[in-house]
Amino acid sequence: MERRDFLRAAGPAAVAGLAGCLGGGSADTDYDVGMSAKAYRPIRIAVEPGTTVRWLNTSKQGHSVTAYEDEIPDEADYFASGGFDTEQAARDNWGSSSGGTMFEGDDFTHTFETLGEYAYFCIPHERAGMVGTVVVTENPETATSGE
């Protein structure tokens, strides 16, 4: 059962009970990927082409969502919080007023159109292993996912 379907079926009590599981106290469960202090939750997500994925900073740490430019399909649009067109631009601007920093409660969305795997990372927590993957496939139910 998909997480959103479970939460709809289980009702508000389940939402309240799970609200703190991703590291934040937010009751906002309308997101696909949350962020703990140094990890994306889930680490890997599978979606169909045309799906918009929403990342939500559910922690008190500042984070980014930054695609590894060489680890997305060739035909795919680049994505990074802050709206940067390249990985280098995102890295160069980290920490500036336009650096793409997501503070607690901030979100970022990107629509995935091209089939394939998209690796991404958090600029300030990359060395700590804060990386994730979006897999765009015609059959997301059969794609491997992990936490």
Accessible surface in RSA format (square Angstrom, percent):
REM  Atomic radii and reference values for relative SASA: ProtOr
REM  Chains: A
REM  Algorithm: Lee & Richards
REM  Probe-radius: 1.40
REM  Slices: 20
REM RES _ NUM      All-atoms   Total-Side   Main-Chain    Non-polar    All polar
REM                ABS   REL    ABS   REL    ABS   REL    ABS   REL    ABS   REL
RES MET A   1   178.69  92.5  89.61  59.3  89.07 212.1 101.71  86.5  76.98 102.0
RES GLU A   2   114.44  65.7 110.28  83.4   4.16   9.9  43.38  83.9  71.05  58.0
RES ARG A   3    93.91  39.4  82.45  42.0  11.46  27.3  66.34  90.7  27.57  16.7
RES ARG A   4    87.11  36.6  84.33  43.0   2.78   6.6  35.23  48.2  51.87  31.4
RES ASP A   5    67.22  47.1  62.89  62.6   4.33  10.2  17.02  40.1  50.20  50.1
RES PHE A   6    88.22  44.1  88.22  54.6   0.00   0.0  88.22  53.5   0.00   0.0
RES LEU A   7    15.69   8.7  12.68   9.1   3.01   7.6  13.01   9.1   2.68   7.2
RES ARG A   8   170.70  71.7 141.40  72.1  29.30  69.8  78.56 107.4  92.14  55.8
RES ALA A   9    81.79  75.2  39.56  61.1  42.23  96.1  51.70  72.8  30.09  79.7
RES ALA A  10    46.05  42.3  12.62  19.5  33.44  76.1  23.64  33.3  22.41  59.4
RES GLY A  11    17.27  21.3   0.00   N/A  17.27  21.3  17.27  47.4   0.00   0.0
RES PRO A  12   118.34  86.3 110.53 100.8   7.82  28.4 115.11  95.0   3.24  20.1
RES ALA A  13    84.95  78.1  64.30  99.2  20.65  47.0  73.96 104.2  10.99  29.1
RES ALA A  14    20.79  19.1   9.47  14.6  11.32  25.7  19.91  28.0   0.87   2.3
RES VAL A  15    33.58  22.1  33.58  30.4   0.00   0.0  33.58  29.2   0.00   0.0
RES ALA A  16    73.32  67.4  52.94  81.7  20.37  46.3  56.57  79.7  16.75  44.4
RES GLY A  17    60.14  74.2   0.00   N/A  60.14  74.2  35.86  98.4  24.27  54.4
RES LEU A  18    79.26  44.1  73.43  52.5   5.83  14.7  73.43  51.6   5.83  15.7
RES ALA A  19    20.39  18.7  11.15  17.2   9.24  21.0  13.71  19.3   6.68  17.7
RES GLY A  20    48.43  59.7   0.00   N/A  48.43  59.7  26.06  71.5  22.37  50.1
RES CYS A  21    90.60  68.5  53.19  59.3  37.41  87.9  30.30  76.8  60.30  65.0
RES LEU A  22    35.77  19.9  34.05  24.4   1.72   4.3  35.77  25.1   0.00   0.0
RES GLY A  23    52.83  65.1   0.00   N/A  52.83  65.1  26.69  73.2  26.14  58.5
RES GLY A  24     9.09  11.2   0.00   N/A   9.09  11.2   7.66  21.0   1.43   3.2
RES GLY A  25    70.55  87.0   0.00   N/A  70.55  87.0  37.40 102.6  33.15  74.2
RES SER A  26    47.87  40.4  31.63  42.2  16.23  37.4  32.76  69.8  15.11  21.2
RES ALA A  27    70.09  64.4  55.59  85.8  14.50  33.0  56.10  79.0  13.99  37.1
RES ASP A  28    56.45  39.5  43.77  43.6  12.68  30.0  28.65  67.4  27.80  27.7
RES THR A  29    31.41  22.3  26.60  27.0   4.81  11.5   9.51  12.8  21.90  33.1
RES ASP A  30    90.30  63.3  86.22  85.8   4.08   9.6  30.09  70.8  60.21  60.0
RES TYR A  31    11.04   5.2  11.04   6.3   0.00   0.0   0.97   0.7  10.07  12.4
RES ASP A  32    20.16  14.1  18.82  18.7   1.34   3.2   0.71   1.7  19.45  19.4
RES VAL A  33     0.00   0.0   0.00   0.0   0.00   0.0   0.00   0.0   0.00   0.0
RES GLY A  34     0.00   0.0   0.00   N/A   0.00   0.0   0.00   0.0   0.00   0.0
RES MET A  35     0.00   0.0   0.00   0.0   0.00   0.0   0.00   0.0   0.00   0.0
RES SER A  36    20.68  17.5  20.68  27.6   0.00   0.0  16.73  35.6   3.94   5.5
RES ALA A  37    51.71  47.5  48.37  74.6   3.34   7.6  48.37  68.1   3.34   8.8
RES LYS A  38   113.33  55.3 103.55  63.5   9.78  23.3  47.30  42.6  66.03  70.3
RES ALA A  39    18.75  17.2  17.89  27.6   0.87   2.0  18.75  26.4   0.00   0.0
RES TYR A  40     0.59   0.3   0.00   0.0   0.59   1.5   0.00   0.0   0.59   0.7
RES ARG A  41    75.64  31.8  74.52  38.0   1.12   2.7   8.17  11.2  67.47  40.9
RES PRO A  42    29.36  21.4  29.24  26.7   0.12   0.4  29.24  24.1   0.12   0.7
RES ILE A  43    66.10  37.6  65.95  49.1   0.15   0.4  65.95  47.5   0.15   0.4
RES ARG A  44    61.06  25.6  60.60  30.9   0.47   1.1  20.74  28.3  40.32  24.4
RES ILE A  45    24.36  13.9  22.38  16.7   1.98   4.8  24.36  17.5   0.00   0.0
RES ALA A  46    21.45  19.7   3.72   5.7  17.73  40.3   3.72   5.2  17.73  47.0
RES VAL A  47    13.19   8.7   9.97   9.0   3.23   7.8  13.19  11.5   0.00   0.0
RES GLU A  48    84.57  48.6  82.97  62.8   1.60   3.8  14.55  28.1  70.02  57.2
RES PRO A  49    45.65  33.3  25.38  23.1  20.27  73.7  25.54  21.1  20.11 125.0
RES GLY A  50    41.55  51.2   0.00   N/A  41.55  51.2  18.76  51.5  22.79  51.0
RES THR A  51    45.57  32.4  38.67  39.2   6.90  16.5  32.18  43.2  13.39  20.2
RES THR A  52    68.92  49.0  50.99  51.7  17.93  42.7  34.82  46.8  34.10  51.6
RES VAL A  53     0.01   0.0   0.01   0.0   0.00   0.0   0.01   0.0   0.00   0.0
RES ARG A  54    48.81  20.5  48.81  24.9   0.00   0.0  23.22  31.7  25.60  15.5
RES TRP A  55     0.00   0.0   0.00   0.0   0.00   0.0   0.00   0.0   0.00   0.0
RES LEU A  56     4.33   2.4   4.33   3.1   0.00   0.0   4.33   3.0   0.00   0.0
RES ASN A  57     1.06   0.7   0.00   0.0   1.06   2.5   0.00   0.0   1.06   1.0
RES THR A  58     5.76   4.1   3.66   3.7   2.10   5.0   5.76   7.7   0.00   0.0
RES SER A  59     5.10   4.3   4.82   6.4   0.28   0.6   5.10  10.9   0.00   0.0
RES LYS A  60   174.82  85.3 143.49  88.0  31.33  74.6 109.46  98.5  65.36  69.6
RES GLN A  61    79.35  44.4  75.67  55.3   3.68   8.8   6.30  13.4  73.05  55.4
RES GLY A  62    22.37  27.6   0.00   N/A  22.37  27.6   8.21  22.5  14.17  31.7
RES HIS A  63     0.00   0.0   0.00   0.0   0.00   0.0   0.00   0.0   0.00   0.0
RES SER A  64     1.43   1.2   1.43   1.9   0.00   0.0   1.43   3.1   0.00   0.0
RES VAL A  65     0.00   0.0   0.00   0.0   0.00   0.0   0.00   0.0   0.00   0.0
RES THR A  66     1.02   0.7   1.02   1.0   0.00   0.0   0.00   0.0   1.02   1.5
RES ALA A  67     0.00   0.0   0.00   0.0   0.00   0.0   0.00   0.0   0.00   0.0
RES TYR A  68    40.15  18.7  40.15  22.8   0.00   0.0  30.85  23.2   9.30  11.5
RES GLU A  69    73.15  42.0  62.91  47.6  10.24  24.4  22.13  42.8  51.03  41.7
RES ASP A  70   140.02  98.1 107.49 107.0  32.52  76.9  36.83  86.7 103.18 102.9
RES GLU A  71    96.46  55.4  83.68  63.3  12.78  30.4  34.36  66.5  62.10  50.7
RES ILE A  72    21.28  12.1   7.81   5.8  13.47  32.5   9.87   7.1  11.41  31.0
RES PRO A  73    23.50  17.1   9.76   8.9  13.75  50.0  21.68  17.9   1.82  11.3
RES ASP A  74   142.56  99.9 105.70 105.2  36.86  87.2  30.83  72.6 111.73 111.4
RES GLU A  75   135.17  77.6 103.18  78.1  32.00  76.2  68.46 132.4  66.72  54.5
RES ALA A  76    17.97  16.5   1.15   1.8  16.82  38.3   2.47   3.5  15.50  41.1
RES ASP A  77   104.95  73.5  95.29  94.8   9.66  22.8  21.97  51.7  82.98  82.8
RES TYR A  78    38.05  17.8  15.35   8.7  22.70  59.1  15.35  11.5  22.70  28.0
RES PHE A  79     4.64   2.3   0.61   0.4   4.03  10.5   4.64   2.8   0.00   0.0
RES ALA A  80     2.24   2.1   0.00   0.0   2.24   5.1   0.00   0.0   2.24   5.9
RES SER A  81     5.95   5.0   3.48   4.6   2.47   5.7   3.52   7.5   2.42   3.4
RES GLY A  82    51.04  62.9   0.00   N/A  51.04  62.9  18.83  51.7  32.20  72.1
RES GLY A  83    61.85  76.3   0.00   N/A  61.85  76.3  36.12  99.1  25.73  57.6
RES PHE A  84    30.17  15.1  22.21  13.8   7.96  20.7  25.77  15.6   4.40  12.6
RES ASP A  85   119.18  83.5 105.21 104.7  13.97  33.0  30.68  72.2  88.50  88.3
RES THR A  86    51.23  36.4  51.23  51.9   0.00   0.0  46.10  61.9   5.12   7.7
RES GLU A  87    29.21  16.8  29.21  22.1   0.00   0.0   7.66  14.8  21.55  17.6
RES GLN A  88   107.08  59.9 105.68  77.2   1.40   3.3  50.86 108.3  56.22  42.6
RES ALA A  89    31.64  29.1  26.63  41.1   5.01  11.4  30.90  43.5   0.74   2.0
RES ALA A  90     1.54   1.4   1.54   2.4   0.00   0.0   1.54   2.2   0.00   0.0
RES ARG A  91    82.00  34.4  67.31  34.3  14.69  35.0  28.59  39.1  53.41  32.4
RES ASP A  92   102.50  71.8  66.73  66.4  35.77  84.6  28.05  66.0  74.45  74.2
RES ASN A  93    46.38  32.0  45.75  44.2   0.63   1.5   0.79   1.9  45.59  44.1
RES TRP A  94    70.16  28.2  50.56  24.5  19.60  46.0  35.05  18.7  35.11  57.0
RES GLY A  95    63.67  78.5   0.00   N/A  63.67  78.5  29.93  82.1  33.74  75.6
RES SER A  96    54.92  46.4  35.41  47.3  19.51  44.9  45.75  97.4   9.18  12.9
RES SER A  97   130.34 110.1  79.32 105.9  51.02 117.5  59.05 125.8  71.28  99.9
RES SER A  98    68.40  57.8  57.00  76.1  11.40  26.3  50.31 107.1  18.09  25.3
RES GLY A  99     3.00   3.7   0.00   N/A   3.00   3.7   0.00   0.0   3.00   6.7
RES GLY A 100    11.95  14.7   0.00   N/A  11.95  14.7   7.39  20.3   4.56  10.2
RES THR A 101    38.19  27.2  18.64  18.9  19.56  46.6  13.03  17.5  25.16  38.0
RES MET A 102     6.50   3.4   6.33   4.2   0.17   0.4   6.50   5.5   0.00   0.0
RES PHE A 103   128.24  64.2 127.84  79.2   0.40   1.0 128.24  77.7   0.00   0.0
RES GLU A 104    85.96  49.4  64.14  48.5  21.82  52.0  26.99  52.2  58.97  48.1
RES GLY A 105    50.30  62.0   0.00   N/A  50.30  62.0  29.07  79.8  21.23  47.6
RES ASP A 106    58.69  41.1  54.35  54.1   4.34  10.3  14.12  33.2  44.58  44.5
RES ASP A 107    67.97  47.6  46.57  46.4  21.40  50.6   2.14   5.0  65.82  65.6
RES PHE A 108    34.47  17.2  29.75  18.4   4.72  12.3  34.47  20.9   0.00   0.0
RES THR A 109    68.90  49.0  52.56  53.3  16.34  38.9  21.02  28.2  47.88  72.4
RES HIS A 110    29.52  16.1  24.80  17.2   4.72  12.1  13.81  14.2  15.71  18.3
RES THR A 111    52.52  37.4  41.45  42.0  11.07  26.4  24.55  33.0  27.97  42.3
RES PHE A 112     1.17   0.6   0.03   0.0   1.14   3.0   1.17   0.7   0.00   0.0
RES GLU A 113   113.28  65.0  94.82  71.7  18.45  43.9  49.04  94.9  64.23  52.4
RES THR A 114    33.27  23.7  27.80  28.2   5.47  13.0  18.87  25.4  14.39  21.8
RES LEU A 115    90.36  50.3  79.43  56.8  10.93  27.5  79.53  55.9  10.83  29.1
RES GLY A 116    26.47  32.6   0.00   N/A  26.47  32.6  25.57  70.2   0.90   2.0
RES GLU A 117    92.90  53.3  82.04  62.1  10.87  25.9  32.20  62.3  60.71  49.6
RES TYR A 118     2.22   1.0   2.22   1.3   0.00   0.0   1.00   0.8   1.22   1.5
RES ALA A 119    18.10  16.6  17.71  27.3   0.39   0.9  17.71  24.9   0.39   1.0
RES TYR A 120     0.20   0.1   0.18   0.1   0.02   0.0   0.00   0.0   0.20   0.2
RES PHE A 121     0.00   0.0   0.00   0.0   0.00   0.0   0.00   0.0   0.00   0.0
RES CYS A 122     0.00   0.0   0.00   0.0   0.00   0.0   0.00   0.0   0.00   0.0
RES ILE A 123    27.14  15.4  15.70  11.7  11.44  27.6  15.70  11.3  11.44  31.1
RES PRO A 124    56.02  40.8  20.16  18.4  35.86 130.4  29.29  24.2  26.72 166.1
RES HIS A 125    18.52  10.1  17.43  12.1   1.08   2.8   8.53   8.8   9.98  11.6
RES GLU A 126    44.81  25.7  37.12  28.1   7.69  18.3  13.95  27.0  30.86  25.2
RES ARG A 127   244.84 102.8 205.01 104.5  39.83  94.8  84.42 115.4 160.42  97.2
RES ALA A 128    60.58  55.7  20.48  31.6  40.10  91.2  33.52  47.2  27.06  71.7
RES GLY A 129    47.27  58.3   0.00   N/A  47.27  58.3  28.88  79.2  18.39  41.2
RES MET A 130     0.38   0.2   0.00   0.0   0.38   0.9   0.38   0.3   0.00   0.0
RES VAL A 131    59.46  39.1  57.73  52.3   1.73   4.2  57.73  50.2   1.73   4.7
RES GLY A 132     2.28   2.8   0.00   N/A   2.28   2.8   0.87   2.4   1.42   3.2
RES THR A 133    25.60  18.2  25.60  26.0   0.00   0.0   3.03   4.1  22.58  34.1
RES VAL A 134     0.00   0.0   0.00   0.0   0.00   0.0   0.00   0.0   0.00   0.0
RES VAL A 135    14.71   9.7  14.71  13.3   0.00   0.0  14.71  12.8   0.00   0.0
RES VAL A 136     3.91   2.6   0.00   0.0   3.91   9.4   0.00   0.0   3.91  10.6
RES THR A 137    31.85  22.7  29.95  30.4   1.89   4.5  10.65  14.3  21.19  32.0
RES GLU A 138   109.77  63.0  97.01  73.4  12.76  30.4  45.32  87.7  64.45  52.6
RES ASN A 139    82.94  57.2  82.58  79.8   0.36   0.9   5.21  12.5  77.73  75.1
RES PRO A 140    25.10  18.3  17.33  15.8   7.77  28.2  17.58  14.5   7.52  46.8
RES GLU A 141   129.89  74.6  94.77  71.7  35.12  83.6  63.09 122.0  66.80  54.5
RES THR A 142   115.07  81.8  80.99  82.1  34.08  81.2  73.77  99.1  41.30  62.4
RES ALA A 143    27.95  25.7   7.10  11.0  20.85  47.4  16.39  23.1  11.56  30.6
RES THR A 144   102.36  72.8  91.44  92.7  10.91  26.0  63.68  85.5  38.67  58.5
RES SER A 145    78.07  66.0  54.87  73.2  23.20  53.4  18.58  39.6  59.49  83.3
RES GLY A 146    33.32  41.1   0.00   N/A  33.32  41.1  32.70  89.7   0.62   1.4
RES GLU A 147   132.83  76.3 101.09  76.5  31.74  75.6  58.80 113.7  74.03  60.4
END  Absolute sums over single chains surface
CHAIN  1 A     7649.2       5600.5       2048.7       3939.2       3710.0
END  Absolute sums over all chains
TOTAL          7649.2       5600.5       2048.7       3939.2       3710.0
